[in-house]
Amino acid sequence: MSTSTPPNYGSISGNGGAKAQQHIHLHASIDSLDVGPHAFRSPLPLSSPQPQDAPSSDPQPQAPLLNSPLLRRLSASPASTGVCNDRRRPIGRYPSLETPFLDAEDDDKEGKAAEKTGESFIYYIIYALVNSIMCVPCLYGYAAVIFGHDVYQPHINALSKLVILSSVVHQFCFSIFSSLPFSIGQVQDAGLIFLSAMSRRIATSILDDEGNGEDAVSEVLSTTIVLLGLSTASLGAVLILAGKFRLADAVAYLPLPVVGGYLAYIGYFCVEAGVALCIGTTIMKPSDWSALFNERALILALPGAISGMLLTWVARKCNDEAMLPMSMVTIPVIFYLVLFINGFSIDDAREGGWVGETSPPVPVSDLFHLVDFGKVRWDLGRDIISTWAGMVFVVSFSSCLDVAAISMDMGEALDVNNELTTVGISNFISGLAGGFTGSYIFSQTIFTYRTGCRSRWVGVLVAFTFIAVVVSNVNFLEVTPLFFLGSTLMFIGFDLMYEWIVEVRHKLLFSEYLVLIATFIAINAFGINGKLGGIGLGIAVAVFDVVVTTASVSTVARVSRRSLAVWRPAERAFIETHVYNSQFPKIITLECRGSVFFGSSMQVLSNILEETGVDASVEEKTEISMINSPLPHRSRINSVRIPASMSPASVSPGSRRLERRSKEKAPHVERRTINIPPKFLVLDLSAVSNVDASAARGCFLQLVKMCGKRKIVVCAAGANSKIDWMLQKHDAAHHQDSNELCSSNHLNDEKILLFGSLDEALQFCEKSLVAKSPSETLPFKDLENSVPVSGSTAGISLATAFTHFLGLEPGDATALLEYEKRGKTFHSETLYKSGEVIFASGTDADGFFVVLSGSVIDLIDGRPAGASNTVMSGAGMQHIKPRRNVVDTGQVSRVLPVGNVFGFVDFVLKRPRTFSVVAGKDSLVAKCHRSGLEELKKENPDLDRIVDKVLLLCSVVELASRDP
């Protein structure tokens, strides 16, 4: 490369940011938002790969009609009038990269399809020109944004052509590699601010070190072009790897409100750049807007602002696609008409600041003289690496968002990872050629799709149009009104700000919208670099919002539950009257939901104590406050939000004296209301997703200590294996066999008792209370040791199960058995070994079952048993002992003891089994067959009534175990 100083190609003062055309009318992408980082995904399920020639049995959606009557008249394509014959295969459904443009067979097929539909090459030219009219002015604006520093202004014409040449590379890559034959791609907005920040950082560093000499300017140009090109190429490599390894979903971890705040800032930056381009003055900070107080500057900026608002209105309100390019052509035409009518020349306009200064033409060969590799400051690459990392996330997210918007508008599923790979290839090649970041242009891709064109010639012709601009000796900046170029930037800025500040309000929660605004303000205040960068601060605010929101949605609700245990009528009456008494219940069941962590543990503990009727003493409040405080115990400042009921504010000598006095006076005071605590507190943790160490110690450990002092046994049911491990490691809970607990005279109330299911925990509590009831009022009898039946296994009879469990009249049960004694049995009894399958999911429901001895396990399909049997702790992988009622398949289960009836719902609905059942112990199970019951109904109507009553009672018992 030559070491001579690059020639001066003319100057345009200006600064700012820009917004690419895919966000001109991004309403489809806004509608696809789902208030969360996963919103950029395709709204339709991705189709599996299929052969290119395979016929599709599904009807393919028709291409949307062009709204423009003018373009419909220009187009002879049936697709543009609502009939698309070239729909032999869905577009974009193949994960592998396709190059139909280079495929002779595909090219021949497309040529024949074009001949059949009457498409002519002239229509491709028309659509290419329309796209180019919208692209080229924006590309000049983008160059003004990327190279906004004053040192670049003498070479802005050449640098603008470098941006356009980069768009040529992008467009060729999309036309060759994209699965969308109508795709339009160019340098776009998502990476502009990052590229601008890099170029300014490089320029500032070099000029501060070496001054403003010619060698320093050449060094700035060489370093900027090379490092920005390498940044773009490395970005492309990352996107290729992300697409190849199908990591597009990882981009979802960047919160959508943060990206929205960044896009809103791009809009503001575009407005700044547009105004700066109009008035020829740099606008970088709020104080720079004072330049508009100058009358001449205000006159120069006003037409640009009005034109920008007009273009925004046309893009949003006009349904005719031809109106926007026609408006963009009309604005400079009106300008020159005004000059002609008033007798002004182009030189007069240039003198007034309305058009750019004259400069020598820029041959293509001179673009290569901009770089001298001997002057590249490679050490500055370290200074821009943090900016590059932010650019990777934002460009990836923006590209995926564009693909999702295109997919929604097409009504077809697109492979996001495949399209991300295409974007990566485009950026990689563009970067190696000294270009800049680019992606799909949403609005123009959809515009081309709606014309009905499925040929890659449209994109190729757009690229050739860009080449014509690059090789032309005409300096477009000399003849194009500066306010028009500024208006294109302001148009993009107005549209972005309206979209991501005004319209998005209806798509986000209030807290998420505050995160978006905070990100927007933070980027304006701190920029996008450094530890206090706006995007980093926005992510921090988003994380804080998640913490606060998660803490607020952690709920504790009192629920009415009953176990499915077998009780005689007298025992059932005792349980309903005394155990679940509405005023003084012996068992209280609380359902916990959400995540219990350091931000919500205090509120959860307060809610549990309030529902249980436990009043914390001053000492207990002090202990809770000290445990939950992240500060040393000597410090009384606690950053954890503690509910008023748990506040240690009363911890003072006066408060303790007051408590002692109340205790001394208590025996002499007659209290009308006596708060009787329950005997058992059951926590349903099946809907709790996570418990951290702070919550294990500050909430659950303190809860079991406080309940232990009041002789309340705390049980927890349904927790996943990670929560089980966490509670046991902090000495807050332990596992123990329920049968051993029931037979023990002393219940351990020092730790939480862990159970696999809520029904198992309630059975334990009910059996414990029934066992301890006075024998003279309620003699306890375990039905498992009742009437022996035939065979070697002891168990209850079917009549006993119907009588004692369902409450069937003894005479009715006897009548059923008498019917069987006449040789017409309707049930059979089978002995199952432990672990043996009784029936499997999906099999025919040809009967219902009754447990006569032992127990069975109900396996609920599709519900994994929480986590695996390992947890990664700070000390490495920890193995967790599996629960007793979790079988090898890892399915969540519930244990059904003697007397339970199961399988009757599928039996009544005559549908295949929706769950599986295996024997927990060696069990005797009775099966009531459909064929036998049908025969019974035909022969004896009275017995038919009894069978219906049995099934009705089964449903009543099932419902009684749930909330009323």
Residue, then its C-alpha position, 0 to 999 in steps of 0.5 A: m500500500s502507498t504511504s502517501t497521505p490520502p487525498n482530500y475528497g471533500s468534507i461534510s460536518g456531522n455526527g450521529g447514529a443511524k437506523a437501518q431500513q428493517h426498522i422503518h416499519l417494524h410493527a410485525s416484530i413489535d407484535s411478536l414480543d412476548v414480554g421476555p428475552h425469548a421474544f425474538r424466536s419464530p412465532l411458528p414451530l420450526s419444521s423438520p428438514q425435508p428433501q427439496d423435491a418432497p411434496s408438501s401435504d400442507p397447503q402453503p400460505q399465499a404471499p400477502l398482496l401488494n397494497s400499492p395499486l401502482l406496483r400491482r399494475l407494474s407487475a405481471s407476476p400472478a403472485s403480486t395479484g394474490v396467485c403464486n404458482d411457484r410454491r413447490r417448496p417452503i422457503g427457509r425450512y432447510p437447516s443446511l446452507e443452500t445456494p440455489f442461485l449457484d445451482a443450475e438445476d434450481d436456476d432452470k426451475e426458476g427460469k421455467a417458473a418465471e416463464k410460466t408466470g409471465e415474469s419479466f426481467i424488467y420487473y426485477i429491475i423496477y423492484a431493485l431500483v425501489n430498494s436502492i432508492m431507500c437504501v443509498p441515502c441511508l448508507y451515506g447517513y450511516a457513513a456519517v455516523i460511523f466516521g463522526h469524528d472531525v478527523y474523518q471529514p476530509h475523507i468522508n466521500a471515500l469512506s461513504k463509498l467504503v460503506i456502500l461497497s461493504s453493502v455490496v458484499h452483504q447483498f451478494c452474500f445474502s443472495i447466495f447463501s440465504s434460504l430466502p431468495f428475496s432477501i435484502g441485506q446491507v450495512q444496518d443500524a444494530g452495530l452502528i453505535f458500536l462502530s462509531a464508538m470504536s472509530r472515535r476511541i481509535a481517533t482520540s487515542i492516536l491524535d492525543d499521542e501524535g497530534n494532528g499531522e498528516d502521518a497521524v491522520s493516515e494512521v487513524l484511517s488505516t487503524t480504524i478501517v483495519l480494526l473495524g474490519l477485523s471486528t466485523a469479521s470476528l463478529g461474523a465468525v462468532l455468529i457462524l459458530a452460534g448458528k452451526f451449534r444452534l445457539a441462537d436461543a442463548v441470545a435470549y439471555l439478553p433482556l428484551p427491555v435492555v435491547g429495547g432501550y438500546l434501540a431507542y437510543i439508536g433512534y435518539f442518536c439518529v436524530e442527533a446525527g440527522v440534525a448535525l448533518c443538516i446544520g454542519t455542527t457536531i451534536m454529541k451531548p445535550s448541551d450541543w443542542s443549543a446550536l439550534f438557537n442560532e437562526r441560520a442553524l434552525i432554518l437549515a434543520l427545520p426542513g430536515a425535521i419536517s421531512g423526517m416526520l413526513l417520511t415517518w407518517v408515510a411509513r406508518k400510515c400509508n398502506d401503499e408500499a410505493m408511497l415511501p420510495m416516491s416520497m424519498v424521490t419527491i423531497p429532493v425534486i421539490f428542493y430543486l424546483v424551489l431553487f429553479i423557481n426562485g432563480f438560485s443556482i446550485d452554487d448558491a445553495r452550497e454557499g447557504g449550506w444546503v448541499g455539500e462542498t465540492s471535492p475531486p471524484v473518488p476512483v475505486s482504486d483510491l479506496f485501497h490507498l486509504v489503508d497502510f498496514g505499516k501504520v496500523r496501531w494493533d495495540l488499540g485492539r485491546d481498547i475496543i474489545s469490550t465494545w466489540a463484545g457488546m456489539v456481538f450480543v446486540v447484532s445477534f439479538s437484532s438479527c434474530l428479531d429481524v428473522a422472527a419478524i420476517s417469519m411472522d409476516m410470511g406466515e412460514a417457519l424459518d430456521v433462526n440458526n440457519e439465518l444467523t449463520t448466513v448473517g455470520i458468513s456475510n459479516f465475516i466476508s465483509g470484515l475481511a474486505g474491510g467492511f462493516t456489520g450488516s444483516y437482513i433489512f426487514s422492511q425491504t425483504i418483506f417488500t420484495y416478498r410481497t411483490g411475488c418475486r422469488s428470484r435472487w436476481v432482485g438482490v443481485l441487481v440491488a448489489f449492482t446498483f450499489i456498485a454503480v454508485v461506488v464506481s461513479n465519479v459523481n460525488f452525490l454529496e455535492v448534489t444531494p440536499l444535506f437536509f434530505l440525508g439528515s431527514t432519512l436519519m431523523f426518519i429512522g430515529f423518529d420511527l425507532m423512538y416511537e416504536w420502542i418508547v411509545e408503542v412498546r408500552h402496551k407490550l411490556l410490564f410496567s417494571e420492564y418498561l422502567v428497565l427500558i427507560a433506565t437503559f435508555i437514560a443510562i446509555n445517554a449518560f454513560g455511553i456503551n463502554g466501560k464498567l458503567g456502560g449503559i447496556g451493562l447498567g441496563i442489564a443490572v437494572a433488569v436483574f434487580d427487577v427480576v429479583v424484586t419481581t420474583a420476591s413479590v410473586s413468592t406466595v403462601a396460601r392456605v389450602s384445604r386438603r385431605s389425604l386419600a387414606v382409608w378410614r372407617p366412617a367413625e374415623r372419617a367423622f373424627i378427622e373432619t370434626h377435630v383434625y380439620n376443624s375450621q376454627f381450631p384445625k390440628i393440621i394446617t396446609l400451606e401451598c408455597r409458590g415461586s422462588v424462596f431466596f434472600g429477597s423473599s425469605m423474610q416475607v415468606l416466613s412472615n406469611i407462614l407464621e401469620e397463617t399458622g397463628v404463631d407470634a414471634s417473640v422479641e428474642e426470635k425476631t432478633e435472631i431472625s434479623m441477625i441471621n438474615s442480615p448480610l452485615p456483621h451482627r454488631s451492625r443494626i443496618n440491614s439491607v434485607r427487607i424485613p416485614a413489619s411483623m418480623s422487625p426487631a425494632s422493639v428490641s430494646p430494654g423497654s420492649r423487653r420489660l414490656e414483654r416481661r410485664s405482659k407475661e407476669k400479668a397473663p395468668h390474671v387476665e381472662r382472655r376470651t380468644i384463645n389462639i390454639p396452634p395446630k399440631f402439624l404444619v404441612l408445606d406444599l413445596s411442589a410449586v417452589s422452583n428454588v430455595d437458596a442458602s439464605a432462605a434455608r437458614g433464614c426462613f425454614l430453619q428458623l420456622v422449624k425452631m419456632c414451631g418446635k418450641r410450640k410443639i408443632v411438627v413441620c412437614a414439607a412435601g413435593a420439594n425437588s431434589k435440589i431443595d431437599w439437599m439444601l434443607q438437609k445440608h443446613d440442618a433444617a430437614h431430614h427424611q424418615d420413614s412415615n411408618e416408623l414415625c407413626s409407630s413412634n411415641h415421640l415425633n421429632d419436631e426439631k427438623i422439617l419432615l420431608f415427604g415425596s408427595l402432599d398425600e403422603a404427608l397428610q396421611f402421616c399427620e392424620k394417622s398420627l392424630v388418629a393413633k393418639s386419639p383416646s381409645e375409648t372414643l375412637p379405637f384405631k384399626d388399621l385396615e391393612n390388618s383387617v379381614p383376611v382373604s383367600g390366598s397367602t396375603a392378608g387384606i380387606s375384602l372388596a365389600t369392606a373397601f366399598t363399605h368403609f372407604l366409599g361409605l357404601e351401605p353394607g346391604d348394597a355391598t353384600a348384594l354385590l358379593e351375593y351376585e358373585k357367589r352365583g358364579k357371575t363374578f364382576h371382579s378378579e383379585t391379583l397379587y402383584k410383587s413390588g415394582e410389578v406393573i399393574f397397568a401402563s399409560g395408553t392401555d385400554a381402560d377396561g376396568f377400575f381397581v381397588v387396593l386390598s392389601g399393600s400399596v400401589i404407586d401412581l406414576i404421573d406421565g410427563r412430570p419428571a421428578g424435579a432434578s437429577n440425583t446430583v447437585m453441583s455445590g461449591a465442593g463439587m458434585q453432590h449425590i442425593k439420596p432418591r426419594r422413597n416414592v420415586v421409581d427408577t423412571g424418575q417420574v413423580s408419584r403418589v402412594l395409594p394405600v389400602g382401600n383406594v380406588f384408582g383408574f375409575v376416571d379413564f374407565v368412566l370416560k372410556r379413554p386410554r389410561t393417562f397414567s401408569v400404576v405399579a405395586g409399591k409393596d407386595s399387594l393384592v389388587a381387585k379389578c372390577h371388569r367392564s364386561g362383568l359390570e355390563e352383564l350385571k347391569k343387564e341382569n339386575p337393575d338394582l345392582d346397576r344402581i349400586v355400581d353407579k353409586v360406587l363410581l359416584l362415591c369414588s369421584v366424591v372421595e377424590l374431590a374431597s382431597r382437593d380444595p373446595 
